[in-house]
Amino acid sequence: MSDRWVVNASPLIVLARMNALHLLSELAEQIVVPTAVVTEILAGPAEDPARQAVERGAFKSVDQPALDEILAWDLGAGESAVLSYALNQKGWVAIIDDGAARKCARSLNIPHRGTLGIVLLAKQRGIIPSAAQLIRRSMKAGLRIDERMLTQLLWESVGENWQEK
């Protein structure tokens, strides 16, 4: 395993709410969270599981100023820091869910994946028994996914039927 991931707030929050933060460490060799993302998460409610994980030092924090080519996209501070780190550090993957941030990543050839991609990878590597079951939990935890796209993606990626319970 040689995956190195720089993670944004949304994937951390959704995975924490699903009680699935362990997937990050099981799938990636190294995980970092920019201080801009830490600040965003710490501004959340005290009972938020992502905030609790950050407070107990579950992730290595890194300082990363936003690069000019990322600032031009007018993204949030967290997304800008995540993408700047991935652009600045060869071999790092940005873990982001935001649509505009993903568009920026594609435009600048920054490797990236989102919460859904993490779940599918966990299923492909045999870490979880069902991607569909975990994705349903992620949707309850706040992840928004188009169900038609999801049906096709689940079937093509891991051979699961979205409608099965």
N, C-alpha and C positions, 0 to 999 in steps of 0.2 A: 504494500500500500504506500503510495507516494503522494496522495492528494494533500494539498495545502489550501485551506479555505479561509477567506476573510469574510466575516458574517455580518449582515445587516440586522436591524432590529426586528423587522417583521418575521423572518424565519425563526429567530430566537424566541419571540413571543408566542408564535403559533406552536412550535415544537414543545415549548415549556407547558403551554396549556393542554397539550395532548399527552403530557408526561413522556415525551419522546426525545428530550435533549440528548440522551445517551447515543442517539443515532449519529450525532456529529462526531463524537470521539470514536465511535465504532467504524465510521466510514472514512474519516480523514486522519492523516498522520499528525498534522498541525492545524490548529484553529486559532485565529486571532480576531479580536473585536476592536475596531477603532474607538478612540476615546469619545468621538462624537456620537457613536452608537451607544456607548456606555452611559453617557449623559442623558440621552433620549430615554433609555430604559429606566434609569434611576429616577426620572421624573414621573414615572408611572406609579400606580397605587402600591402601597407596601405589601399587599397580599398577592401581587402579581408574581407568578412563579419564575418568570424571566428575570424580574428585578431581584428576587431572592437568590437566584443562581449567580447573577453578576455580583451581588453584595458578598457572597461567600467566596468570591474569587474563582469561579468555575472556568473562566476564560482569561487568556492572556490579553491584556489591553495594549494597544499600540497607538502612538501618535502619528497621524497622517494628515498633513495639510492637503486641502483639495488642490489638484493641479489645474492649470488654466484651461486645458482642453476639456476637463470635466466641468469646471465652473460655468463654461459657456452653455451647458445644458440646463442650468437653473434648477437643479435637483435639490433635495433636502440635504442637510449637513451630513447625515449618516450615509445616505446613498453616495454622495460625493466622496466621502472619505473611503468607503469600501471600494468604489471603482478606482479611485486614485491609487490606493494601495495595490490593487490587482494589476493596474497598468504599470506601476512603478517597480513592482517585485515580480520578476520573471517566474512563471510556474505557479502562481497563485490564482485560485478561482474565486470570483465574487459570488457570494450566496445572497441573492436579492430576489424579491418578489415584485417590486414596483415596476409597472409597465414602461414608464419613461426611462427608468434606470436600465432596464433590460434593452431597450432600444438604443440607448447610449452605448451600452456594452457591445452590442452587435456592431454598431457603427465604428467603434474603435478597436474591434477584434479582441475584446477582453473576454476571456473564458468565464462563463457564468452558469449558474443553475439556481433554481428556486426550491421552495419547500417541497413542491410536488416532485421535482427531480430527485431530491434527497430520499423521499419515500420510495420512489420507483427503484432507485439504486439499492436501497436497503432490501427490497424484495428480490431484486436480481442477484444480490450477493447472499441471499438466504438468511438475512438477519431478522426479518419479520415474516410471518406466515402469510399475510394478506395485505397488499397495498390498498385495495379498495376499502377495507375496514379502517385502516389508519387514515385514509383520505377523508372518509366520512367524519371521523373524529376531528380532522383538521378543519373541515368546513364548519363544524359546530364550534370550533375554537376561533373562527373568524376568517379563515382563508376563503377567498371568493374564487370559484372555478366554474367555467362554463361546462355544464354537464354533458353536452353533446361532444365537445372536444375531449372531455375526460373519458367518456365511454370508448372512443376510438383509441386514445392514448394508452389506456389501461390494457386494452386487448392487444394492441401492437407491441407494447413494451414488455408486459409480463404475463399475457395470456389470461387475464382476469376479466370477468364480466362485472361491470359496475352495478348491475341490478341484483346480483346475488347478495344475500345478507349474510 
